[in-house]
Amino acid sequence: MRVAIVGGVRTPFVKAAGVFSKFSALDLGKHVVVGCIEKLGIDPSIVEELYFGTVLLDPRIPNLAREIIVRSGLPKTIDGHFSANNCITGLVAASAAVDAIASGRISCAIVGGSESMSQPTLTFPRKGERFFINLAKARSFGAKAAMISAFRPGFLAPQAPSPKEPSTGLTMGQHCELMAQEFTIPRHEQDQIALASHQRAAEARSSGFLAEQILPLGGVSEDNLIRPDTTMAALASLKPVFDKSGRGTITAGNASALTDGASAVVLMSEELARKQNREILGFIDGIQFASVPPGDGLLMAPALALPRLLRRFNLGFRDIDLFEVHEAFAAQVLCNMKVWRDGWTRYPNTEVQGEIPSDTMNVAGGSIALGHPFAATGGRLLLATCQALRQRKLSRGAISICAAGGGAGAALVSMP
């Protein structure tokens, strides 16, 4: 059974600690899920399941998907399934829904994710956590009093989520610097990717392309990270952020920024979509995941995921009209493109796909210009792929997203 994309929305993607600072991930999620239903005029009673996620977890809301349903006035009989898998969270949510619809178990689901980097959940230091846990376990006043002498003011110091990879202790940016050095990715090529991202995003904004996706929130109706006036000279003037030894090439200009935002996409079985006379924006033909050890290149799993997906359908790059490649860092895009073109000695069975023509990749801008609210990026890419294919009267698009932990996801989308 084919799975149809029948619509979706996203908030504007905005710089963290800015205009969306007062909105939590729950607020952002409710806005797009309810807004999606209202925009499409869907009877909420036909929505059977919501697959929704976030990456910056809030332990007070262990199932964000279900909480959106409970707090938004939607039928409480809708099942809510939470997902969290770094930058591929949105694709993980979509994959679960696609499987459920394709099997015939359900006919309609909403998928997506939200991210409030402005409101991360803070924790105590580990020593502080242990102190307060042991204090709570103490059964008598005397036992509690005896423990007080072990208290240190530092136990109360709030800690934001760590940007470091748990298994390596390096940040994603530091890992990407190692990748750029291994694959000899020049700084100027990274800046060219960034420049194209901003130029294309600016054009997409001015043409109204982005407005079709966006559901305004809090008086904000546009993405605010796009820099239409940036130049190669301006990008070249920025200093490396993650490696200051003289070898570093990743800057604030050729990397995606901390972003607040949310997206939601409605999926239906083809049968239900046609029964309801819905416009089908596209079909999700397949989703593929892959992983590599972080030490092999933390963000290199797209080099495996996308070829494996295409192989399932007996396709190659030559058969893809448009590519949406998530731009966590320009260097990460270029590293994976190099493997797709030339192969990878660490994984000799990786199929060489050839070059992606520059005019077929991220035609309306990428995450460097538009922003990257982790869990919301998958939904944005699904909508953008359908929209761009339809606008250009093309047939097939491919999506590639890298993720922390050495993971990646890829999706294949086709037009009706």
N, C-alpha and C positions, 0 to 999 in steps of 0.2 A: 504494500500500500504506500503510495507516494505521500510525502509530507510537505504541505504547502505553507509558505510564509504569506500571511494575508494582511499583515500590517505591523506597525510598531512605532514607538516614539522614544525619544531620549530627552533628558534635560540638556540645557546648554552645558558644555564642559568648561569649567572655570578653574582658575588657579586656586589651590588650597589656601586656607587662612584668608579668604577674601569674601566675596559677595554671598557665598553659600555657607558661611561659617556657622550660622544658626541652625542649619538643617543637618539632622543625623542621617545615617544610612537608612534608617527606617522611614524617616520623612521623605527622603529622595525616592525610595522604593515605592512607597504608597503613591506618590505623585505620578510616577510613570505607569504603574500597573492600572490604577484607576483611570488615568488619563488615556491610556491605550484603549481600554474598553469603551470609554465615552467617545473617543475620536472615531472609532470604527462602528459605533452603534451596535455593539454586541450585547445580546442578552446574557448577563452574567451567569445565568443558570446553566448555560452550555459549556462554561469553562470548568473542566473537571480537575485539573491539577495546575499548580504554580511551582515552577522550578526556579529558584532565585537564590542568589548568593552575595557574599561580600568577602573581602580578604582580611580587612582589619577587623578582627572578630571582637564582638562585645559579649562577654559571658553572661550578661544579664538578659540577652535575647538569643538563646541557643539555636532557635529555628526562625530565622528572619522571614522566610517565606510564609510560614504559618502565621507569624505575628502581623505581617502585612494584611493577610486575609481577615484576621480577627479584628484589627483596628481600622479597617477601611470601609466597612459597611458592605463588603462583598458577602455572598452566601457562605455561611460558616461550614458548609458541606464540601467546599473545595479543599482538596488535599494540598498541603504545602510541603515541599521538599527543599531542604537547604543544601547548597553546595559551596565549597571553598577550595579552590585549587589555583591560587596565585592568579596570574594573568589569563589563564585559560578557564577561569571560573564560568564565564558566560557560555563558552563552548561545551563545557561539562554539563551545564544545565540544559543546553539545547540537545545534546546527545541523549540524555536520559529521556527527554520528552519525545524525541524522534523515535527512539526504540519503543516507547510506550504506544505511540500512535501507529507506527508501522506494524506492530504486532496485533493491532486491533483491540488492545485493552482499553484505550481511550480514543477520543476523536478530536479533542481540543485542549490546548495547554498554553499557558503564557510562560515565557522564559526570560531570564535577564539577570541583572545584578546592579548593585549600587555601592558607592564608595564615598565615605566622608573622611577624607584625610585631614580635614579641619578638626574632627572630633575623634581622635584615636582614643581607645580605652587605655588608661594609665594603670600601671601595676606598681607594687612595692618591689624593691630589690629582693632577690631570693632569700637573703638572710633575714630580711624583715618579714617576708611571708612565713618562714619557718618559725620566727619568734611569735607572731600573732596566732598561728595555728596551735603551737604548743601552749600558749597562754590560754587559748579557748578550751583546750583539753584539760587544763588543770582543774581539779574537782573542788578544792577548798580555797578559801580566801588566803590561808597561809601559804599554800603552794603557789598561788598567783603572786603574792607579795614577794616570795623568794625569787621569783623569776624577773621581777622588775629591774633588779640590778644589772641584768644582762642587756637591757634596752640601750640602744644607741640612736641618736637623732637621725643618723643616716638611714635607719630602717624606714623612715617616713618619706624619703626622697622619691618623688614620682618618676616612673620610667615609661617613656613612650615605646611603642613596638620597635624592636630592633630592626634596622635595615640589613643586618648581616645574615648571610646564609647560615642556618644552624649547624650544618655539617662541616663547614669550612672556616667560618669566622670572617669571611670576606664579604663585602657588599656586592650587590649585583654589578655596580659600576666597576669595581675592582676586578671582578671576574671578566667583564667585557673588555677591559684594558688588556688582560692576558690573552683573550681571544684575538683582539686586534693586532697584538704583537706576533702571535703565532701565525696568523694568516696574512701578515704584512699589509694591513689596511691603512693607507695614507690618510692623514688628517684632511687634506683638501677634498678627498672623495666623500668623507663623512659630511663635511660642510655642504657639499653639493646636494647630498640627499636631504639635508635639513632645509636648504634654500628652496628646493623643489617642493618640499612638503608645505612650506609657508606660502609659496606663490600659488600653488594649486588650491590650497585651502582658502586663501583670500579670494580667488576667482570663484570657487564654489559658494562662498558666502555671498559675494556680490550678485551672483546669478540666481540666488534663491534656492540652490541645490540643498544646502544645509538646513535651511528653514523648513523644508519638507519633513525633516526628521525631528525637529526640535519642538518640545512642549515647554513654553516659557514657565519660569518659576521665580517668584519673588521679585517681579519686575525686570528680570533678566531674560532676554530672548535670543542672545547670541553667544557663541563661544568667545572667550576673552583672552585666549593664549596665542591667537594667530597674529603674526607680525608681518604685515604685507610689505613693509618698507625695508625689511632686512636685506643685507647684501653679503656677498662673499667676504668683502673687506670687514664688515661688522662681525661676522661669524669668526673670521680668522683672528680677530683681536681678543677673543675670549680665552682665558687661561684654562688649562686642564684642571679637572676637579678631583679625580680619583687617583691619579698618578702624577706627582709633581717632581719626579726624578729627572725630567727632561725627555722621557720617552712617552709620556702620556699624550693622548689625542682626544679624549672624550671631554667635552665641555658642556656647560649649561645650554649652549646653542644647538648641539647635535645630539641631545638626549631628550626624552620626554620629561615633562614636568609633573610635580605632585598636583593632583587634580581631584576635584569633587565632581560627582555626576552619577547618573543612573540611566539605564536603558531597559526597555521591555519589548518583546517581540511575540506576536500571536501566531501559533502554529495550529494547523488543522489538517485532518486527513483530506485528501483531494476530494473524496466523496462528499464530506460535509461542506467543504468550501463551495463546491459547485451546487450543492443542494440549497445553500443559502445565497447563491448568486454573488459570492464574494469575488472581488478582483484578486487573482493570485499574482503576487509580486515575484515569486520564484519558488523553486522546489529545493529542499535540502536533499541532495542525492546521497551524501555520505559524510561521515566525520571520522577522523583518525587521530589517535594519540600516539606519542612516542616519548621515550625518555633515554637520557644518557647519564653516566656518572658525572656529577658536577665538575670533577677534575678534568674531564675530557672537553670541557667548554660548557659553562652553565647554561648558556642560551643557544646551544647548537642543535637541540633536538628537532627544530623545524627541518633541518637538513635530511632527517629521516622520515618525519611524519608526512610531509607533503608528497614525496615520491611514493611512499607506501600507499597513500590514499589514491593517487592517480593510477598506480599499478592495479588496484582492485577493479578499476573501471576500464582497464586497457587504454589509458590515456597518457599523454605526455604534455610537456609545456606547450608544444605546438598546437594542442587542442584547446588551450585555455585562452579566452579572449581578454579577460581582465584579472589582475592579481591584487588582492589586498593583503599586504605584508605588514604586520604590526611593527611599528618603529619604537621599540623600547629604547634603543640607541641606534643611531645610523650605523655604527660599527657592527652591531649585531646583524642588521640587515645585510650588510656587505659580506660579512663572514659566511652567512648561510648561502647567499647568492654565489659566492665563490665555490662552495661545495657542490651546489646544484649544477654549476657549470663544469667544474673540473674533477669532482669526486673528492674522497676523503680517505687518506691512507689508514686512519684509525678504523674506519668502517668500509673496507674494500667492496662490500656487497651493495653499498649505496649506489643507486642508479644515477648516472649522469644525465641531467635533463637539458642542459644548454642554458643560454642566456635569456633572462626576462627582458624584453624590450622596455626601455624606460617609459615609453608613452602608454604602456599597459599596466603600470604598477602605481597604486595609490593615486588614481587620477583626480581625486577630489581632496588630496592632502592626506597626511597620515598622523600618527599619534604624536610626533614631534611638534606639529603645529596645532593639532586639535586638542591634545591632552590625553591622559591615560588614567581614568578612574578604574583601577584594576578590574573589578568584576563587571564593569559596564562596557568594556571594550569589545567583547565578543558580540554583544547585541548590536553595537554600532556598526561593526564590520558586516554583519549579516544584512542590515538595512542598506548600508552604503553600496554593497555589492549588487543587490537587486536593483537599486535605484540607478546605478551607473550603467548596468547592462541594459536596462529598459530604455534609458535616455539615449544610448548609442545604438539601440536595436541589435544587440549582440546576444550570444546564446549561453555562454558558460563562464563562470568565475570561480576562482580558488582563493581561499583564505588561509593565512599562515600566522600563528601566534606562538611566540616563545613564552616560557614561564620559568620562574625561579624553581629551584629544586632539580633543574636539568630536564624539565618537561616541555612539551609542546603539543599543540593541537592544530589540525587542518580541517577545512570543510570545503565541500564541492557544492556549488549552487548552479542551477540551470533555470532558464526561462521557460514559461509555459509554451 
